[in-house]
Amino acid sequence: MHSGPDTPDPPRIPDIGAGWNDVLKTEFVAPYFAALKHFLVQERAVHTVYPRGSDILRAFRATPFEAVRVVILGQDPYHGPGQAHGLSFSVPKGIPPPPSLQNMIKEIQRNPGDPASGSGDLTCWAEQGVLLLNATLTVRAGEAASHQGKGWERFTDAAIAGLSRQRSGLVFLLWGRHAQAKETLIDSSRHYILKAPHPSPLSAHRGFLGCGHFASANEILQAQGGNPIDWTT
């Protein structure tokens, strides 16, 4: 049957790999996602929005569903020029690491076996199975949290819940209040949850620095017979 002239085109499903598509395909065709896309079109017409369109879903393409071993949850993309590229806490090569990422690098450097170089590009983590997922996947330039409450949280919650339901033995690193609010989506009888304050300079001294999460995650992975993550950046 051919669509008539008044029949709307079916929603286009982004290419995020078969595994993630199986988990998120119903989200892509839900009314809230259509409203979210409409909002983004309107935003881009009058504002600069980060990251660029091809990077919005990069976390899923960089770390296939069946390859996920560790999940690091962020809140929003960076809202400064050239910083956001679709992976939570990460910046492209050549961009100075923002303060929270600087504290993550400091924490890694506490382990003699993980001498971080100081690069802020965490693509190498994603390629080893570290899902770097923000709760909100876009932001207006210069305005932190400007795209919260527009629908992205429902979408990323579905991704987290899908991992919890269909995978086992994953390590979730929940840093700060916003990430820890996602704990209710995770089956703690199937997965490992490590919590600490956010690495932001406002809170890192309250327990993020010294938390040992990078080493602990590797210990958990190795206890399951897996390879450790090379946290070198």
TIMIVEX-695941 format. One record per residue (C-alpha): y, z, x. Coordinates in steps of 0.001 Angstrom, whole numbers, plus 500000, padded with zeros to 6 digits. Each point is the difference from the previous one (the first is absolute). Example, Ala and Ser with C-alpha at 12.3 -4.5 7.8 and 13.67 -1.06 7.14 Angstrom:
residues 2
495500507800512300
503440499340501370
//
This chain:
residues 233
500000500000500000
503376498982501335
503038502205499678
502577498760497546
503671499639500862
500771503494498669
497083501730501715
501188502122502947
498395499397503334
497424502636500956
501203502561502541
499525498891503592
497657502293501902
501148500513503622
497503499406502782
499138503536501146
496309499443500701
497030500172497650
499449503742500388
503535501021499144
500205497357497287
496942501501498275
501757503384499938
503494498820499064
499539496828497934
500615501810496705
503262501394501419
501316496539500836
499652498884496378
501263503229498393
503351499961498143
501549502545502396
499346497696502951
501704497092498248
502990502296499401
499947501028503658
500061496374501134
502901499289497642
501873502971501438
499439498721503555
501275496525499100
503157501560498596
500417502274503021
499665497167502497
502605497987498111
502711502543500821
498643502250502772
498109499813503255
496487501361499453
497560501134502672
497446499007501109
500019496230499630
497810498703497195
497106498900502204
499711503533501421
500079502011496757
496189500112499709
499323499800503725
498241503384500167
497202498656497809
499577496759501935
500094501800503357
497301502515499013
497336498563497668
498609502343497357
496577500347501626
501581500511503444
502139503034499041
499044503146501932
503249502007500087
502892499992497516
503555500972500999
502299500219496995
503728499439500288
502689500114497345
502332496978500322
500507497090502367
502732500457502595
503348498877498562
501703498915503239
500226496399501268
496867498701501719
497970503193499595
497666499595497010
497073497642500385
497522501192497408
498200502816501846
500985503627499385
501833501648502916
499677496801502090
502755497726501319
499667496565501637
499695499688503752
503367500366501706
501473502267497297
500593503595501178
497712502491498237
501872501929497278
500032503814500229
496849500692497934
498046497478502033
501364501499503203
498470503325498951
496685498297499218
500010498546503498
500783503440501442
497024501449498139
497727497271501335
501235500599503544
498772503605499769
496465498597500423
499461498880503605
497548497368498804
502589498339497757
503038499196502173
502265498201497551
502202497337501539
502816500690497578
499888496675498132
500674500399496308
497749497141498882
496909501583498429
498251496717499191
497303500943502508
499195503063497875
499719497898496839
497593497658501748
497746502966500821
499754501148496398
503116502150499537
501573499160496645
503755500484500423
501079500184496370
503361500922498538
500118501321496429
502898497603499307
499721496589501620
503607498766499899
503479501459500427
503621498879499708
501717499681503373
501765503200500975
498850501927496922
496949502182500517
497794500546496941
501901497313498046
496787498357498716
498163503169499064
498944500265496369
499903496210499484
496214499601499937
498870499972503613
498664503564499785
497592499017497229
498769497085502111
499491501998503199
498444502893498071
497410497499498742
499267499012503614
499531503630501061
497831500783496978
497900496900500684
499347501110503556
499094503486498797
497609498648497388
498285497179501891
499979501178503613
498845503225501679
500774501901503182
503606498826500301
502635502136501730
503240500369498027
503000501242501999
502487501454497515
503286500897501662
502697501625497902
500438500770496330
500037496421498690
496783499023501760
498287503251499051
500763499326496330
497426497185500292
497236502488500764
499076500059496304
498894496353500317
497498500773502769
496490501398499488
499830502691502661
496221500194499633
499754496417501311
502885499891502466
501913502042502599
503587501062499312
502262501222502813
503414501352499010
503097500787502068
503788499953499644
501685496600500192
500749498707503536
503695499715499135
502276501931502373
500899502150496973
496456501369499739
497883498971502994
500622503317501769
498464501850497040
496508498879500855
499735496254500451
500469500255503748
496820501708501111
497997499184496859
497402498075502022
499375497521497197
499471496987502233
497336501813502016
498470501546496861
499712496619498291
498123498626502986
497667502988500058
499164499391496340
499439496274500545
497764500605503004
498009502688498167
499146497279497459
498851497685502779
503149497889500086
502304499055502825
503190501989500564
503388498430499311
501896499012503130
503350501518499079
501774498341502929
503005498118498642
//
